[in-house]
Amino acid sequence: MKQKTTVIKSLHLLREAFRGKDYDYTQGSLSKAIFLLAIPMVFEMLMESVFALVDIYFVSQVSTNAVATIGLTESVVTLIYAVAVGISMAATAVVARRIGEKDNEGAKKTAAQVIYLGIIVSLLFSVVGIYFSKDILSIMKASPAVIEEGYRYTQILIGGNITIVLLFLINAIFRGAGNASYAMWVLIFSNSLNIVLDPLFIFGIGPFPEMGVTGAAVATTIGRGSAVVLQLLLLWLGKSRIQLAFGHLKLQGKIILNLLRISWGGIGQFLIGTSSWVFLMRIISEFGSEVLAGYTIAIRIMMFSLMPAWGLSNAASTLVGQSLGAQLPDRAEKAVWQTSKYNAAFMGILSIILLAWPKEIIQFFSRDLKVLEMGTLSLQIFAYGYVFYAYGMVIIQAFNGAGDTKTPTKINFFCFWLFQLPLAYFTALYLEWGPIGVLFAIVIAEIVLSLVSIYFFKQGSWKKIRV
């Protein structure tokens, strides 16, 4: 009877999480708060990663060069993600703080300024993507064949990056307000559209033109663009705490400066992290297209598998921001440690799965022997660091949720630029370990990052940050 009651309560909470009803996350059970935030955030992160996996799945049936194009382009697009995520961290921190302070008008005004920032940033990137797509692939040491086959993909994806940026930022606004289910349903809609459009544009099914890898960029951009339209409709017509009106659209210099002040740390933090992935991709490209393709597939699978963990981390970020806004720092700290334990349990199970069946997972995307060998090796090595990643990502997001984006920036700078990149270069090229040197450098650096993050979090200076 007791077990049946527990199941009913769990199903009720699950339904509540998906429906996204307003809930005061600064009061009551922390476990319930984490659950209500984490479930839609986990699905949101999974949906974001599905874009990449769907593209890889269909494009891998076109050619190895097409897969390499996606890998090289995405390594550059991560720089756009870095800026978008950096601003989104500021958006979540400030909106969550205002909600915790019960200042809903302040949260709405902040949301409007976040959108303005996103539009300006994306237009700058669009110019680069439209006019310099071939140069971008050339800088990444793509072969002439890869450049010729894939430059249109790069041009469309980066040229239409406003869909990427606004999708990140508006979902960050929803998360900060505690309306995580909005972000989830937006991405479910967007991915459903992308899954339908991808094969149509890539293979030229029915009246659609056969565009190869370029079709993947077209389908993804349409999918994300449709999601942004839906987000804007929800902001204007939805029932979330952030419901905009024309009065909120006035430029607010003070709010924009505050967002920029917080964003610079977040942008720097992710530029350091993501640019290190660009350099790692550059090192891997020295060993041929098959190795690069295998590494790219493994990275995509790894990122997909980490999405639920990032969802839990984002839940911690919102809880920290709202708790600090409500003057409850102890609740904020307790939320972080509790979320970390849940994350570690999930990641431990995931690491066992990846260690047990890496080849079977990679085979779903490619059966080329060299691609399969590299992808399998990559997944196995990545899995050894998963439990450490669990703590590191939650604590980093806790800093960001508090508005302390400078501390994670310093941690990233040390762990990625001063430690990971030199180690990868030294082991892969100088010691001639090849790709395995890069893989070990990735895992060791992530473990060091987690340990350093825990040390600084325990110092407690993040509790005193004002946003």
C-alpha positions in Angstrom: 0.0 0.0 0.0 2.8 2.3 0.9 4.6 1.6 -2.3 1.5 2.3 -4.3 1.1 5.6 -2.6 4.7 6.5 -3.4 4.1 5.7 -7.1 1.0 7.8 -7.2 2.8 10.7 -5.6 5.6 10.4 -8.1 3.2 10.3 -11.0 1.5 13.4 -9.6 4.8 15.3 -9.3 5.7 14.2 -12.9 2.5 15.5 -14.2 2.9 18.7 -12.3 6.5 19.1 -13.7 5.3 18.7 -17.3 2.3 21.1 -16.8 4.6 23.8 -15.4 2.2 25.3 -12.8 3.6 28.1 -10.7 5.5 27.0 -7.6 7.4 28.9 -4.9 10.8 27.3 -5.1 12.1 29.2 -2.1 9.8 27.3 0.3 9.0 23.7 1.1 10.7 20.5 0.2 14.0 20.8 -1.6 13.6 17.4 -3.2 10.3 18.4 -4.6 11.7 21.7 -5.9 14.6 19.9 -7.6 12.3 17.4 -9.1 9.8 20.0 -10.5 12.6 22.0 -12.0 14.9 19.2 -13.1 12.4 17.0 -15.0 11.5 19.6 -17.7 15.1 20.9 -17.7 16.4 17.4 -18.4 14.0 17.0 -21.3 14.9 20.5 -22.5 18.6 19.6 -22.6 17.9 16.2 -24.3 15.9 18.0 -27.0 18.7 20.5 -27.5 21.1 17.7 -28.1 18.7 15.8 -30.4 19.3 18.5 -33.0 23.0 17.4 -33.3 22.3 13.6 -33.2 19.6 13.7 -35.8 21.8 15.7 -38.2 24.7 13.2 -37.6 22.4 10.2 -38.1 21.1 11.4 -41.5 24.3 13.0 -42.8 26.4 10.0 -42.0 24.5 8.3 -44.8 25.7 10.9 -47.2 29.5 10.8 -46.8 32.4 10.8 -44.3 33.3 14.3 -45.6 29.7 15.5 -44.7 30.2 14.2 -41.1 33.6 15.9 -40.9 31.9 19.2 -42.1 29.4 19.1 -39.3 32.2 18.4 -36.8 34.4 21.3 -37.9 31.4 23.7 -38.3 30.0 22.8 -34.9 33.4 23.3 -33.2 33.2 26.9 -34.5 29.5 27.3 -33.7 30.4 26.4 -30.1 31.9 29.9 -30.0 28.4 31.3 -30.7 27.0 29.0 -28.1 29.6 30.4 -25.7 28.3 33.9 -26.1 24.7 32.8 -26.1 25.2 30.7 -23.0 27.2 33.5 -21.3 24.4 36.0 -21.8 21.8 33.3 -20.8 23.6 32.7 -17.5 23.2 36.4 -16.7 19.6 36.2 -17.8 18.8 33.2 -15.5 20.7 34.7 -12.6 19.0 38.1 -12.8 15.5 36.9 -13.6 15.7 34.2 -10.8 17.0 36.8 -8.3 14.1 39.2 -9.2 11.6 36.4 -8.9 13.1 35.4 -5.5 12.7 39.1 -4.4 9.0 39.0 -5.6 9.9 41.7 -8.2 8.0 40.4 -11.2 8.1 43.7 -13.1 11.9 43.8 -12.7 12.1 40.3 -14.2 9.9 41.2 -17.2 12.1 44.3 -17.9 15.2 42.2 -17.7 13.7 39.7 -20.2 13.1 42.3 -22.8 16.7 43.6 -22.5 18.1 40.1 -22.8 16.3 39.7 -26.2 17.8 43.0 -27.4 21.3 41.8 -26.6 20.7 38.5 -28.4 19.6 40.2 -31.6 22.7 42.5 -31.7 25.2 39.7 -31.0 23.6 37.3 -33.6 23.7 39.9 -36.4 27.5 40.3 -35.9 28.1 36.5 -36.2 25.8 36.3 -39.2 28.0 38.6 -41.3 31.0 36.4 -40.6 29.1 33.2 -41.4 27.6 34.4 -44.7 30.8 35.9 -46.2 33.6 33.8 -44.8 32.2 30.2 -44.6 35.0 28.7 -46.8 37.7 30.6 -44.9 36.3 29.2 -41.6 36.6 25.6 -42.8 40.0 26.3 -44.3 41.3 27.7 -40.9 40.1 24.4 -39.4 42.3 22.6 -41.9 39.4 21.0 -43.8 40.4 19.3 -47.0 39.4 20.9 -50.3 36.8 18.2 -50.8 35.3 18.9 -47.4 35.2 22.6 -48.0 33.6 22.3 -51.4 30.9 19.8 -50.1 30.2 21.6 -46.8 30.7 25.3 -47.0 27.0 25.9 -47.7 26.2 24.1 -44.4 28.6 26.4 -42.5 27.2 29.5 -44.3 23.5 28.7 -43.4 24.1 27.5 -39.9 26.3 30.5 -38.8 24.4 32.9 -41.0 21.1 32.0 -39.3 22.6 31.9 -35.8 19.9 34.3 -34.5 17.7 31.2 -34.1 20.4 29.6 -31.9 21.0 32.6 -29.8 17.4 33.6 -29.1 16.5 30.0 -28.4 19.1 29.9 -25.7 18.3 33.2 -24.2 14.5 33.0 -24.1 14.7 29.5 -22.6 17.1 30.9 -20.0 14.4 33.5 -19.1 11.8 30.8 -18.6 14.2 28.8 -16.4 15.1 31.8 -14.2 11.4 32.4 -13.7 10.8 28.8 -12.7 8.8 28.0 -15.9 11.1 25.3 -17.1 8.3 23.4 -18.8 7.9 26.2 -21.3 11.5 25.7 -22.5 10.9 21.9 -22.7 7.8 22.1 -24.8 9.3 24.6 -27.1 12.2 22.3 -27.9 10.0 19.2 -28.3 8.1 21.1 -31.0 11.3 22.3 -32.6 12.9 18.9 -32.7 9.8 17.2 -34.0 9.9 19.6 -36.9 13.6 19.1 -37.5 13.3 15.3 -37.5 10.7 15.5 -40.2 12.5 18.1 -42.3 16.0 16.6 -42.1 15.5 13.6 -44.4 13.3 15.7 -46.7 16.0 18.3 -47.4 19.0 16.0 -47.2 17.8 13.3 -49.5 15.3 15.2 -51.6 12.2 13.3 -50.8 9.0 14.2 -52.7 9.0 17.9 -53.9 12.0 18.8 -51.7 15.4 19.4 -53.4 18.2 17.0 -52.6 20.7 19.2 -50.7 23.0 16.7 -48.9 24.7 18.1 -45.9 23.4 21.6 -46.7 19.9 20.3 -46.2 20.7 19.5 -42.6 21.5 23.2 -42.0 18.3 24.3 -43.7 16.1 21.9 -41.6 17.8 22.8 -38.3 17.5 26.5 -38.9 13.8 26.2 -39.8 13.3 24.0 -36.7 15.0 26.5 -34.4 13.4 29.5 -36.0 10.0 28.0 -35.5 10.8 27.5 -31.8 11.8 31.1 -31.4 8.5 32.3 -32.9 6.7 30.0 -30.4 8.8 31.4 -27.5 7.9 34.9 -28.4 4.2 34.0 -28.5 4.5 32.4 -25.0 6.3 35.6 -23.7 3.4 37.8 -25.0 0.4 35.5 -24.7 1.4 32.7 -22.2 0.6 32.3 -18.5 4.2 32.3 -17.2 5.5 34.8 -14.6 7.3 36.6 -17.5 4.5 38.0 -19.7 5.7 40.9 -21.7 3.7 44.0 -22.7 4.7 47.0 -24.9 5.7 48.9 -21.8 8.5 46.4 -21.1 10.2 47.0 -24.5 11.7 50.3 -23.7 15.5 50.2 -23.7 16.8 50.1 -20.1 20.4 51.1 -20.0 21.0 50.3 -16.4 19.6 46.8 -16.8 21.6 46.2 -20.0 24.8 47.2 -18.2 24.1 44.9 -15.3 23.5 42.0 -17.8 26.7 42.8 -19.6 28.6 43.0 -16.3 27.5 39.5 -15.4 27.6 38.2 -19.0 31.3 39.0 -19.6 32.3 36.5 -17.0 29.9 33.9 -18.4 31.0 34.6 -22.0 34.7 34.4 -21.0 34.0 31.2 -19.1 32.4 29.5 -22.0 34.8 31.0 -24.6 37.6 29.4 -22.7 35.9 26.1 -22.5 34.5 25.9 -26.0 37.6 27.4 -27.7 39.6 24.6 -26.1 37.3 22.1 -27.9 38.1 23.9 -31.1 41.8 23.4 -30.6 41.3 19.8 -29.6 39.3 19.3 -32.8 42.2 20.9 -34.6 44.7 18.4 -33.1 42.4 15.4 -33.9 42.1 16.6 -37.5 45.9 15.9 -37.9 45.1 12.1 -37.9 42.7 12.0 -40.8 39.0 12.3 -41.7 38.0 8.8 -40.4 39.5 9.6 -36.9 37.9 13.0 -36.9 34.5 11.5 -37.9 34.8 8.9 -35.1 35.8 11.5 -32.5 32.9 13.8 -33.7 30.3 11.0 -33.3 31.6 10.2 -29.9 31.5 13.8 -28.8 27.9 14.1 -30.0 26.9 11.0 -28.1 28.8 12.2 -25.0 27.0 15.6 -25.2 23.7 13.9 -25.6 24.3 11.6 -22.6 25.3 14.6 -20.5 22.1 16.6 -21.2 20.1 15.2 -18.3 23.0 16.0 -16.0 23.0 19.6 -17.4 19.3 19.7 -16.8 19.9 18.9 -13.1 22.7 21.5 -13.0 20.3 24.2 -14.4 17.8 23.3 -11.7 20.5 24.0 -9.1 21.2 27.3 -10.8 17.6 28.5 -10.6 17.3 27.3 -7.0 20.4 29.2 -6.0 19.3 32.4 -7.7 15.8 32.4 -6.3 17.0 31.3 -2.8 19.5 34.1 -2.6 16.9 36.6 -3.8 14.7 35.4 -0.9 17.6 35.8 1.5 18.0 32.1 2.1 21.7 31.3 1.4 21.7 28.1 3.5 18.8 26.7 1.4 20.8 27.6 -1.7 23.9 25.7 -0.5 21.9 22.7 0.6 20.2 22.6 -2.9 23.5 22.4 -4.6 24.8 19.4 -2.6 21.6 17.6 -2.9 21.4 18.1 -6.6 25.1 17.0 -6.9 24.3 13.7 -5.3 21.4 13.0 -7.6 23.6 13.9 -10.6 26.4 11.6 -9.4 24.0 8.7 -9.1 22.7 9.3 -12.7 26.2 9.7 -14.2 27.5 6.6 -12.5 24.8 4.5 -14.1 25.5 6.2 -17.5 29.2 5.5 -17.3 28.5 1.7 -16.8 26.3 1.7 -19.9 29.0 3.5 -22.0 31.7 1.2 -20.8 29.7 -1.9 -21.5 28.4 -1.2 -25.0 30.5 1.5 -26.7 30.9 -0.3 -30.0 27.2 -1.1 -30.3 26.3 2.6 -29.7 28.8 3.9 -32.3 27.7 1.3 -34.9 24.3 3.0 -34.9 26.0 6.0 -36.6 28.8 4.4 -38.7 30.2 1.0 -39.6 33.4 2.3 -41.1 36.1 0.3 -39.3 38.4 3.3 -38.5 35.5 5.5 -37.5 34.1 2.7 -35.3 37.5 2.1 -33.7 38.0 5.8 -32.8 34.4 6.4 -31.6 34.5 3.3 -29.4 37.8 4.2 -27.8 36.6 7.8 -27.2 33.4 6.7 -25.4 35.2 4.3 -23.2 37.7 6.9 -22.0 35.1 9.7 -21.6 33.0 7.4 -19.3 35.8 7.1 -16.7 35.3 10.7 -15.7 31.5 10.8 -15.6 31.0 10.8 -11.8 33.5 13.7 -11.4 31.7 15.6 -14.2 28.5 15.3 -12.2 29.8 17.4 -9.3 31.7 19.8 -11.4 28.8 20.8 -13.7 26.4 21.3 -10.8 28.8 23.5 -8.8 29.8 25.6 -11.8 26.1 26.3 -12.5 25.6 27.1 -8.9 28.2 29.9 -9.2 26.5 31.1 -12.3 23.0 31.1 -10.7 24.4 33.2 -7.9 25.7 35.7 -10.5 29.3 34.9 -9.7 30.5 34.2 -13.3 34.1 35.3 -12.6 35.1 32.3 -10.4 34.1 29.7 -13.0 36.0 31.7 -15.6 39.2 31.6 -13.6 38.7 27.9 -13.0 38.1 27.2 -16.7 41.1 29.3 -17.7 43.4 27.2 -15.5 41.9 23.8 -16.2 41.4 24.1 -19.9 44.0 26.5 -21.3 46.8 26.1 -18.8 46.3 22.4 -18.2 44.2 20.5 -20.8 45.5 22.0 -24.1 49.2 21.8 -23.3 48.7 18.2 -22.0 46.7 17.2 -25.2 49.4 18.7 -27.5 52.3 17.2 -25.5 50.8 13.6 -25.3 49.2 13.5 -28.8 51.9 15.1 -30.9 55.2 15.4 -28.9 54.9 11.9 -27.2 53.2 10.6 -30.4 50.4 8.9 -28.5 48.0 10.1 -31.2 44.3 10.6 -30.5 44.4 8.7 -27.2 46.5 11.5 -25.8 43.7 14.0 -26.5 41.1 11.7 -24.9 43.1 11.3 -21.7 43.7 15.1 -21.5 40.0 15.7 -21.7 39.1 13.4 -18.9 42.0 14.4 -16.6 41.2 18.1 -17.0 37.5 17.6 -16.2 38.4 15.8 -13.0 40.7 18.6 -12.0 38.0 21.1 -12.8 35.5 19.3 -10.5 37.9 19.2 -7.6 38.9 22.8 -7.9 35.3 23.9 -8.2 34.3 22.1 -5.0 37.2 23.8 -3.1 36.1 27.3 -4.1 32.4 26.6 -3.6 33.1 25.7 0.0 34.7 29.1 0.6 31.1 30.6 0.3 32.0 33.9 -1.3 29.3 33.3 -4.0 26.6 33.9 -1.3 27.5 37.6 -1.2 27.2 38.4 -4.9 24.7 41.1 -5.8 23.0 41.2 -9.2 
